[in-house]
Amino acid sequence: MVEISGNSALFHAVQILISIYSYYNQYLHIVNLFPLVS
């Protein structure tokens, strides 16, 4: 039970890191395009 709980918690943490990483990449992409627009 403890191992399954730990694995699901680890998997959830990895999903959160991936979503933060993709959001951060999207933010950098928008910031990089900003000087081109203005």
C-alpha angles and dihedrals in degrees: 000000000000093000093050091049091048092049093050091048090050091048090050091050091050091051090051091050091050092050092048090048093051091046090050091050091050090050092051090048091053092047091050092051094047097082089050092056095047 
